Amino acid sequence: MLKTRSFTILPLALSVALLLLAAAACAPQNKSGPANDASQTETSKAVTPVAGQIIVTDNTGAPIVDASVLIGVRENVPFPGNLLKTDAKGVVVIPGAWTDPQPVTIEAPAFVRTTWLSQSPTAVVLSPRRKAPAKSFEFKGKTTGYRNLAKDDWLDVGVVFPALRRDQLASLQVTDLISPQVDTLTILGQTIEIPSNISIPKQDERYFFTVTIDKPVFRTYLKEARTWKMAALHARFPFEQVVDDLRAGKSFYDVLNYFEFQSASLADISIAAPSTSRDMTVTDTSFDAKLDVAAPKFAAKYTMLAVAVTESAGLLYPTDVKKLQPSETRRLVTPKGASGYIVGALRETAAPAVGPAADALSAIIAKNNMTTRFEFLDVPGAPTARGSTLVLNPPKASVAAVTPAATYATLNKVDKITTGKTQLETKSPVWDVYSNGWSSSMDLPDFATKLTGTHRWEVLFGGAPTGTTVQLGPNLIDGLTHLSKSAADL
């Protein structure tokens, strides 16, 4: 009997690797589909602070008008008139009664409530992130350009998804790279469920008998009608070997290193109608350069994943992912001469695929043109909510030349999606909280918000090279090299 897992393993490999920290550092976007709520090409424009003002902007530098600005823990505390509204330029004047460090919270329609702790009464520019739109637009087609699909014991597949901004990496969800929709394929009388954004060109492979596999059309779902930079990735795996190992009870991690990543293509896709069709080739850029990655020593309960991420016109896409044992060296592939990153992620091998324990990990982001010595921060213990205080467990500052730079907590509403036989989670951000350094607790402002359904606090501790300035906001990830994350449900 064939197993569904043999086909879901590829996008799961990509997502776990790119999930870096499965949800919380690099900025905006936790959502229920492979879409981003802001333009892929947006970056924060430099907005200069003005003396005596708080300026509130989105991540493009555009002012947010009529946003609420709360200075302190609740209205009229610590002084009367501490709840203000931004003007047409996104500005509020700093009150004279504000004399000591206080939390500052921004609320505005279409944006995530955001709090910056311990802010002094000085000029500042603050940028909350946008909420995800509720709409969904389909993009579908076939992947093309495969050169040799003769019966060769290797199954070739394509995966289509939006290219990523660097500031998205740590806030990715499984559903950003695995479609929450499934297509079905019948092989040898067995119904196989395949994520809809996978395309499998027609091939004959052997598994006791000759097996014809043909699922040429991909479907992926985007949250906005605009032009998207889409990536189509070509990978292959030894069909019989992977199916045998999965049938024998081996895990996703056990078969990950069988996968070979070959090439990719990027294309600008204009989305206007509810459904847009266009084929995508997978062969524009070959992965013909090699990068060696060496794992450090780590406890046997952990697994290390290393992923090569290539940069093109300011956007990123993965080109390889491998599992490493302690002190093991593995080779990753990438386009020759391309800039990008090597990301290492350390998580418990037995961690579940969903739930707060799935979000616990430690990660490192490094340029791919440098010799990277992976020294992970500790994976922190889960946070605990006690009234209006969030009790945290920062890692030990054990990595040389890395300074505790920032603590970032995000409260998400968690919804479960059953896609075929697989259960996934989607997360809708409710509240972002930032503080400098690594905090052992966060005292939160009081809001009379009634929470219904499952909610989860996810906390990320960010480390940066000594002397690096880190911006607390959607572009937090830009200055960070080390990340350590955990989560807990309320």
N, C-alpha and C positions, 0 to 999 in steps of 0.2 A: 504494500500500500504506500502510495506517495503521501508526503506530508506537506501541508500548507506552508510550514516553516521554511522549507527549502526555497520558496519564492519570496517570502517576506524578509529573509535574512539580509538581502542587499540594502534596501532602504533603511532597515533597522541599523545596519552597520553605519551607514552615513549619519543617521540621526543621533545615535549614541555618541559617535565621535564628535560631531558638531555640536551636540548638546553641551559640550564642554562642561557646563554646569547646569545643564538641564533647566535652567530658567532663572536667571536673575542678575546678570551683571552688565552685560554689554548694552543695555538700554532697552528702548521701548518694546513693544510688541510681545505680549503673550496672547495667543489667540487660537481659534479653532480650525484653522486651515493653513495651507502653505502660502499665506499672504502676509504682507507687511502693511501696517496702517499708515506709513509715511512713504514718500517717494524713495525709491532705491537710491537715487542720486542726491538726496538731500544731505547736507551736512550743516552743522551749526555755524551760522555766520557770526563773525566777531561783532558783538554789541558792546560798546564801551560803557562801563558803569558811569553814572553821573552823580556827583556829590549831592547828598540829601535825598536820593531817590532809590526805590526798589523798582526795577524794570522787569516786567514779566513777558516772556516771548515763547513762541514755539521753537522747535529745533531748527528752523530755518532763519530765526532771528526776527520773524514777524511778530508784532505786538499782539498780546491777548487782551482784548477789550472787555471790560466789565467783569474781570476775574475778582473773586473774593480773596483777600489777603488777611490772614489771621496771625497776629503777633502775640504769642503766648499760648496757654493751654486751653483757654475758652474765652468767649466774648466777655470783655471788660475785666479780664485778668491777664496780666498784672496791672493794667491801667485802663481807665475808661477810654473808649474810642479806639480800641485795638483791632477792630474789624473794619477793613477798608476795601474800596473798589478801585480797580485800575481805570484810568481814563482812556481816551482814544489812542494814546501812544503807549498803552500798556504800563503806565506809571502810577505809583502812589508815592506821596511825599512821606519821608520817614518822620513819625511823630516825635516831638521833643520829649515826651514822657517815656520814651523807650531808652533805657539807660544801661541795661545789662543783657548778657546773652539769653535769648529766648528762642523757642521753636517758631519757625515761620511756615505757615501752611497755605498753599495755593489751591483753590477750587474754581473750576470753570467748566461749562458745558463742553462735552466732547473731549475732555482731558481727564487724566487720572489724578485724583487728589494726591498731592505731594507735600511732604513735610521735610524741611531742612532743620536739623536740631542745632541748638547752641549757636544761633546767628547773632552777631554783634550789630549794633545800630549803625552800620556803615553802608555805603553805596554798593549795590549788588545787582546782578542780572540772574534771574531764576527762570528755568525752563522745565515745566512738567511735560510728560509725554502724552501723545494723543491716544484715545481709546480706539479700538478696532471698529471699523464700520460693520454693520450687521449683514450687508448684502454678500452675495456669492456669485461670481462669474466663472463660467466654465471655459477652459482652454483645452482643446483636444486635437489629436492628429496621430501620425505615425512617426516613429523614428526610422531614419534611413541612413544609407552609407556603409552598412556592414559589408565587408569585402568577401569573406569566405565563410559561408554557413553550412558547409558540407558536414556530414556526420563525422565529428572529430572528438567526441566525448566531452566537449565543452559547450555549455549553454550560454549564449550571448543575450544580454538584456540591455535595455535602455531605461533610464530613470529621468524624469523631467520635473523640474522644480524652479522656483525663482532664485536668481543669484542673490547673494546676501551682502548686506553692509557689515563691516567689522563690528559695529556696535550692536548687531543682532546676535552674535554668536552665542552668548551665554543665556539669552532669553528664548532660545529655540525650544520648541516642543516636538515630540515625536510627529505630531500632525503637520509640522512645517515641512517635513521631507517625506513622510508617508501619508498618502491621501487617506482621509477618513472614509472614503468611499472604496468599495471593492468591486472587482469584476470576477466572474467565475469562468473556470476552464475545466473541461472534462478530459481526464487522461486515464486510460485503462479502466474506465468505469468509475473513476474517483473524481469527485467535484473538488477542485482546488480554488481557494479564494486568494485573489491577488490584488494588492493595492492598485487602485485605478491609474495612478501616475507611472506605473511600470508598463513598458512596451516590450513585447517579446516577438521578434520576427520569426517567421515560420522556419522550424528546424526539425530534423529527424535525429534523435539521439537514442541510445540503447540503454534500457534498464530491464534486463532479462529478455525483453522483446524490443522491437523498434518502436519508439514513442514519438509521435508527431506533436510538437508543441507550437501553438500559433495563437498569439494574443497581440496583434500588431498595434492596436489603438491605445493610446494613453489618454487619460482624463485627469486634469488637475484643476484646482479651484482657487480663485483669487478674490480678494475682498474689495477691489476698487476697479472702476472703469478708467483706465489710463494706459500708458505704455509701460510694459514690464520687460526687464531683461531676464530672459528665461535661459536656463542651462539644461542641456541634454547630455547625460553622462553614459558612456559605454563601459560595461564591465562584463566579465564572464567568470564561470566557475566550472570545475569538473563535475558534471551532472551526477554520475553514478556515485562518486566518492561522497559528495555532500549529502545526497539522499540516504545512502547507507549509514553515514555517521549520525544523521538526525534520527533515522529509524532506530538506531542502536541506543538512543537516549542521550547523545552528546548535545551540548548546549550551543547556543549562538556563538559564544566565544570560541568554542572548540573548532568551529568550521570557518571562522572569519578569515583566517590567513590563507585559505584556499582561493579567495577571490582575487582576480587580477583586473586592475583598472587600466583601460586602454587609451581612451581619448574622450574629448568633450567638444561641444559647440555652444556658443552663446548667440542669442538672437533677440532683437527688439520686437516685441509682440504687442500690437495695439489692441487693447480690449475695450470694446464699446457696447456690443450687444450681449445679451445674456449668455450666448454660447459663441465661441470663436474657434474656427478650425484652421490649422496650419501644420504641415509636417516639419520635422526638425531633423537635420543630419546630426550624426554623433561623431564626425571624423575631422572637424576643422582643426583641432589642436591635439596633437599626439603627446602622450605622457612618456617622453623618452629620456628624461633626466632622472638620476638616482640620488636619493638622500638617505644617509644612514642615521638611524636613531638608536641611541643606547639607553636602556632602562636603568634606573638606579636600583639599589636594594630596597625592597619593601616587604611588608608582612604577607604571608602566604594567603591570607583571606582576601587580598585585593587582586584586581586585574588592571593592568595599564593598557590603555588604547592610545595609539599615536595616529594623528591624522595630518595629511598634507593639505593645505588650503592655498589655492592660487588666487592672486589678485589680478583683475583685468578692469581697467577704466574705473577704478575705485570700488569695484564689487568683487565678491569672493565666491568661489565654488570649490568643493572638495575634489581631490584627485586620487586619494588613496587613504586607507585606514588599515591598521594592523594591530593585533594583540601582542603584547610583550610580557614575558616572564621576568622576574627579578634578574637584573644584570644581563639581560639578553639584548642583542643588537638585531634590528630588523631594517630592511631597506624599503623605502617608500618611493613612489614615482610621482613626477610632476612635469609640466612642460619645461623644456630647456630654456634657460635664461629668464624665466618668469619670476617675478617677485611674489612673495606670499609668506605664509606662516607655517610653522610646525606647532601643533597643539598636542599636548599630552594630558590625558585625563586618567585619574586613579579613582576607582570605586570598588566597593565590595562585589566580589564575583557572585555571591548569592543574593544580591539586592534585587528586589522585585522590579517588574517592568513599569508598574504604576504605584501611586501612593507616595507619601512623604519620604520613605526610605529610598525611593528611586532617585530623589533629587540630591542625595548626599554624595559629594565627591570633592576632589581637589584637582585643580588644573593649572597648566602653565601654557602661556602663549609666547612664542619666540619667532623672530624673523628666520626665514629659511636659508638665509645666506650666512648664518653664523653657527659656530659650533655650540650646540645646546647641551648643557649639563642639567639634566632634569633633577631638581631637588624640590619635592612637593611639600607644601604646607600640610599640617595635620588636617584630616577631615573632622570638622567640628561636631560637637554634640548638638542635638536638636534644640531649637529654641523653645521657651515656655512662656505662655501668655498668663500674666497674673494681674487681673484688673486692667489698668491702663499702662502697665509696665510689661515690656517684652524682655525676658531674661535670656541672655545670649551666652554662648560658649566659644569665645574666640580661640583660634589655634595658637600654638606656641610660635613665637617669632624665631624660628629655628633656621631660617635660610639666610646665609651671609649676604650682605649688601641689599637685602630686601626690607623695606620699611613698611610697617602697618599704615596703609594709606586711607582706607575708607571702609565703612560698614554700610551695606545697602540691604534694607528689608523691604519686601513687597508682600502685600496681602492679596491673594487671588481667590476668586470664586472658582471652584473646581466642579466641572461637569464631566460625567462619564459618557463615552460614546461606544456603543457596541457596533463594530464594523465586521459583519460576518460573524465569525467565531472569536474574534479578537476584541478585547476591551481596551480602549484608549481613554486618555484624559485630555480635556481642554481647559485652559485657564484664562479667566478674564480678570485683568488687574483692577483692583479696587483702591489700593493705597500704596504709594511708594514713600519710603522714609530713608533719608541719608544722614550720615554723620561722619565727621573726620576721624581718622584713626580706627582702631578696633575697639568697639564698645562692648562692655560686659552686660549692659542693659540699655534699653531705650524707654524713656518716659514719654508717652504719647499724648498729644492733645486729646481733649474729650469731645467726641462727636456722637450725637444721638442717632447713630446709624444702626438700624435693625438688620442683622445678617440672617438670611435664610439660605438653606442648603449648606453644602460643605465649603469651608473656607480654609485656606492654608497660608501660614506665614512661611516664607522662604527667605533665608538670610545668607548674604554673601559677604565674606571678608576679602578685601582686595589688597594685595601687596604690590609695591612699586619700587623700582631702583631708587636708592637713596638720592635725595635731591630732586625727585620728579614731582611736578605739580599736577594734581589730579583734580578734574572738574567734577563736582558733585551734581550729577544730572544725567540726562539720557546718553551723553557721551563719556560716561564714567570709564568705560573699558579702555579708552584711548591711552591712558597713562599706566594701565595695570599690566603686570606680567604674571602674577600669581593670584589664584582665586581659590577660595575654600568655602564650601556651601553645605547647608543642611536645611531641613524643613520640618514642620509639624502642623498637623491639622488642628483646628480649633474644636 
